Amino acid sequence: QVQLVESGGGLVQPGGSLRLSCVASGMAFSLYTMGWYRQAPGKLRELVAAIPSGGSANYADSVKGRFTISRDNAKNTVYLQMNSLKPEDTAVYYCNALRTLSFENYWGQGTQVTVSS
């Protein structure tokens, strides 16, 4: 049974930083592209960043230069370092594991990030 467990969300002031973590279990972690998505109230869920195993990361234009995604295959963990946070980054952030070869797509339960003074 695949599980993705996020942590690290919270309340931060504009300009501040947070690091999200997502620990995966029940899957061959290195075979999956790992991603972070977010969903703000009244908006669709959107891709923030994704990183394949052994490949280059890609980012939404809105977070380029501020956010960094990374993964540690030995720890089955993907991270999202978020710097220079803005109020418009406020959303629930979801961890995603995708393997198109086997049509597998898994989601975590989400972690709230609130950027406010």
Secondary structure, 3 states (H helix, E strand, C coil): CCEEEEECCEEECCCCCEEEEEEEECCCHHHCEEEEEEECCCCCCEEEEEECCCCCCEECCCCCCCEEEEEECCCCEEEEEECCCCHHHCEEEEEEEEEHHHCEEEECCCEEEEECC
